[in-house]
Every structure is written in C-alpha cells, then in structure tokens.
Amino acid sequence: MTAISRAARKGGAQLLCVALVAGLSFLPATPAASGQAASPRLTTVTLALDWTPNTDHTGFYVANTLGYYRRAGIRLKVIPYTTTMPDELVATGKADFGISFESEVVIDETQSLPVVSVMAILQHMASVVGFRPGSGIRRPRDLMGKTFAWDGGTDEVAAIEYLIDRDGGQGKLPDGKPNFKVVDLNTSAYAAVYDGHADFDFPLVTWEVIQARLAGEPMGYFDFQHWGFPDRYEVVMISSRRFLRQHPGLAARFVQASAEGFTYAAHHPAAAAKILIDDNPGVFSVPALVYDSAALMAKSFWLGPHGRFGYQEYSKWYGYTRFAVQAGLLTNAKGTRLTKVPADIGTWFTNAYLSGPAPGGA
C-alpha cells in the first residue's frame, strides 16, 4: 500500500479536514509533565506527514505535548500533507523525517532513493479486504468476477491475485488480466463500496472498519495473513541517509523521544487519543473513532515482540520484498524489472537509533 493509496481511501472521511490543518507548521511545545526544566536551546526537526493527523501519528503529538521532545532539546515542526510524498521530501532534504510505508520504502530502495526506515509505527498490516455484508464475499476466491475499488496502490491488484490463488481460485485470466474488475473512482474506495459502485476495497481495520461500525454500517472483511500473504510494517518513519550521517545524535534523540510517545500511547491509549484530539481542534468530528482506533492500535499494532515499540526485523522486509519481486512490481532506477530479491535489504532499515547512544552513521 502506498501513501497515494492511503490518501485516496481516506479522502471520503477526512478530505474536509485538509483546510483545517493546512496551516499547521509547529506543534505547541510544552514543558515536560515530570516538571523537568526545558532546554533553553531547541533544535528544530521537521516531520512530513503522509495525510491529515490521525492515529498513525499519535505518538508524535504525545511526545510533544508531554514534553519528550523539549527534554531532548528538540522543537518539532510538522510539514502538513501535500501532493508531494514524504519520501521525496526526505530524500531531497526538504524534511528531516517523514511518514511512509514498508511497501513504499521497498520501491524507494530499488529505485535508489536514499531513504532509510528508522522506526516501525505499525508492526503489522492494518489493511484488510473489506466488503458489504450480503455481498456474497466470504473468502478470497469469492472475489473472482467482482469489482475492486482501486485507490492507487501499486501492489493491490497483485495482492488480490495472490489471495485468490492461495484460496484455490484463479487470480488471473488466461490473457494475463486480473480475474476481477478494477475501477479507479474519484471518491474514497470505502464510499464506493457502500454506494454500490464496487464490491470490495482495502480499508484499514484501524480506521475505516471502525468508522463503518460507528456509522451503523458494519463492514465485512478478512485479513491477508490468514491466507498466507506476507506481513509487513504498515507504517514506518523514514529519514535520509545524508541526514542520519550528518546528525546522528539529533536523529537518535528524535527517534527515541518519538518512540517514547508511542510507548506511552500503547499503555495509555485513551489519554493519548485525547491528546491527539485536543491538539487538532475541529479535525475529528467523531471522537469515538479516535478512541477506538487508539485502543485497537495499543492492543495489536503499536508494540512488537517483547512489548517494544519501533523495532524492525529482516524477515518482514524480506518476505514482502520477495512477494513484490515475484509479482513483477519492482524495477531498478533504470527501469529494468527485478527478478530476484536484492541482497542489501538489511540496509533499508535500522534499529540503531531506537536505544542507546547515537550510532556513527547509517
């Protein structure tokens, strides 16, 4: 799933919020809750968002409001979402950090974009296959012949074909085309399904599925991993290799303060949700959506093995990259299609900034 796909899907739910947050540049810095004295000199760190504020970003608002950044000598500057993807802003030095996705970083790396994932925000895929109850869809092979509301993700069609094949169906027709219809609509995919223009889409179980339930229109869905699709880090934070090399200490302080904010959110989801809502007045018209989303993330998405936030493992990066290669989704910077998994996957992410002193580089 790419940043474009997530933005398109959330468009129906939060499009009106863009104007409200477009002018946001600084989150208000407040003294630490513990009463520690604030540092007299703060270094500004910029963070490019992938969309309007939502629960994927909770830890950053928590870290700012509770003074974790100030304690680390940092002033946070948020770069609101625009049509320029955070990956590009980070790679070109226009943002120090940005919100991205494992699926997007895999493309970045094979295209030689100089970014690195420094922290996993969601430890698992939050995307599911969603459909209206009564649609006749129960499992992947039921998707054959149905209409998919595509929202721009480069891997989505291939993922459906994979699921159908795993369920004993035929993902592709003999001519190589998908064994289902694909429509690209100028609306949110979620709305397209409920309006009857499509049969299924890829909602987030942490957002649209909750939204549908709260609206009295519960959505049916099944997850990818049940049918053997490789799990991945749905949301990650990236930086550029140049920034990490030039500012290792600052990078470590920012990553660790951010992780502290998300760890707090994982243990206190209701309090963290309130911070997110209070820091973004007028953005969330249904507060219950934020509270329920934060509760689900705290239970199943923010913390990884051993209850730690942010850490990434080679196996997840390799598993998803292997799928992308086998599906023919990846090319190098010259446009040549990759036929094997790159050997340098271990350099696409790092855990070095999450704990301990700053590393010498990345």
PELIN-V702204 format. One record per residue. SS is DSSP state (alpha for helix, beta for strand, coil for the rest). PSI is psi as a letter, one per 20 degrees, with the letter a starting at -180 (none if undefined). Layout:
BEGIN
{{SS	PSI} {SS	PSI}}
END
This chain:
BEGIN
{{coil	p} {coil	r} {alpha	h} {alpha	g} {alpha	g} {alpha	g} {alpha	g} {alpha	g} {alpha	h} {alpha	i} {alpha	g} {alpha	h} {alpha	h} {alpha	j} {alpha	h} {alpha	i} {alpha	i} {alpha	g} {alpha	h} {alpha	h} {alpha	i} {coil	h} {coil	i} {coil	p} {coil	h} {beta	p} {coil	p} {coil	p} {coil	p} {coil	q} {coil	q} {coil	q} {coil	h} {coil	i} {coil	j} {coil	q} {coil	p} {coil	q} {coil	p} {coil	h} {coil	p} {coil	q} {beta	p} {beta	p} {beta	p} {beta	q} {beta	o} {beta	p} {coil	q} {coil	i} {coil	a} {coil	q} {coil	p} {coil	a} {alpha	i} {alpha	h} {alpha	j} {alpha	g} {alpha	h} {alpha	g} {alpha	h} {alpha	g} {alpha	h} {alpha	g} {alpha	h} {coil	j} {coil	j} {alpha	h} {alpha	g} {alpha	g} {alpha	h} {coil	j} {coil	k} {beta	p} {beta	p} {beta	p} {beta	o} {beta	p} {beta	o} {coil	q} {coil	p} {coil	a} {coil	i} {coil	p} {coil	q} {alpha	h} {alpha	g} {alpha	h} {alpha	g} {alpha	g} {alpha	h} {coil	j} {coil	j} {coil	i} {coil	q} {coil	h} {beta	r} {beta	q} {beta	p} {beta	b} {coil	q} {alpha	g} {alpha	h} {alpha	h} {alpha	h} {alpha	g} {alpha	g} {alpha	g} {alpha	g} {alpha	i} {coil	j} {coil	k} {coil	p} {coil	m} {beta	r} {beta	p} {beta	p} {beta	i} {beta	p} {beta	p} {coil	g} {coil	p} {coil	i} {coil	r} {coil	p} {coil	i} {beta	q} {beta	r} {beta	o} {beta	q} {beta	r} {beta	p} {coil	p} {coil	j} {coil	i} {coil	i} {coil	p} {coil	h} {coil	r} {alpha	g} {alpha	i} {alpha	i} {alpha	i} {coil	p} {coil	i} {coil	r} {beta	p} {beta	p} {beta	n} {beta	p} {coil	k} {coil	i} {coil	p} {coil	h} {coil	j} {alpha	g} {alpha	g} {alpha	h} {alpha	g} {alpha	g} {alpha	g} {alpha	g} {alpha	g} {alpha	g} {alpha	g} {alpha	h} {coil	j} {coil	j} {coil	a} {coil	o} {coil	h} {beta	q} {coil	r} {coil	h} {coil	j} {coil	i} {coil	q} {beta	q} {coil	l} {coil	r} {beta	q} {beta	p} {beta	p} {beta	o} {coil	q} {coil	l} {coil	r} {coil	q} {alpha	h} {alpha	g} {alpha	h} {alpha	h} {alpha	g} {alpha	i} {coil	i} {coil	j} {coil	i} {coil	r} {coil	h} {beta	r} {beta	a} {coil	m} {coil	r} {beta	p} {coil	h} {coil	i} {coil	f} {alpha	h} {alpha	g} {alpha	g} {alpha	g} {alpha	g} {alpha	g} {alpha	h} {coil	j} {coil	j} {coil	m} {coil	p} {beta	p} {beta	q} {beta	r} {beta	q} {beta	r} {coil	g} {alpha	h} {alpha	h} {alpha	k} {coil	j} {coil	p} {coil	p} {coil	q} {coil	r} {coil	o} {coil	g} {coil	p} {beta	r} {beta	p} {beta	q} {beta	r} {beta	q} {alpha	h} {alpha	g} {alpha	g} {alpha	h} {alpha	h} {alpha	h} {coil	l} {alpha	h} {alpha	g} {alpha	g} {alpha	g} {alpha	g} {alpha	g} {alpha	g} {alpha	g} {alpha	h} {alpha	h} {alpha	g} {alpha	h} {alpha	h} {alpha	g} {alpha	h} {alpha	g} {alpha	g} {alpha	h} {alpha	h} {alpha	i} {coil	m} {alpha	h} {alpha	g} {alpha	h} {alpha	h} {alpha	g} {alpha	h} {alpha	g} {alpha	g} {alpha	g} {alpha	h} {coil	i} {coil	m} {coil	p} {coil	i} {coil	g} {coil	o} {coil	i} {coil	n} {alpha	h} {alpha	h} {alpha	g} {alpha	g} {alpha	g} {alpha	h} {alpha	g} {alpha	h} {alpha	g} {alpha	g} {alpha	g} {alpha	h} {alpha	h} {alpha	i} {coil	h} {coil	h} {beta	p} {coil	b} {alpha	q} {alpha	j} {alpha	k} {coil	q} {beta	q} {coil	h} {coil	q} {coil	q} {coil	q} {alpha	h} {alpha	h} {alpha	g} {alpha	g} {alpha	g} {alpha	g} {alpha	g} {alpha	h} {alpha	g} {alpha	g} {alpha	h} {alpha	g} {alpha	h} {coil	i} {coil	k} {coil	i} {coil	p} {beta	r} {coil	a} {coil	i} {coil	i} {coil	j} {coil	p} {beta	p} {coil	p} {coil	i} {coil	r} {coil	p} {coil	q} {coil	i} {coil	k} {alpha	h} {alpha	i} {alpha	i} {coil	i} {beta	r} {coil	q} {coil	j} {coil	h} {coil	i} {coil	h} {coil	q} {coil	a} {coil	r} {coil	p} {coil	r} {coil	i} {coil	a} {coil	none}}
END
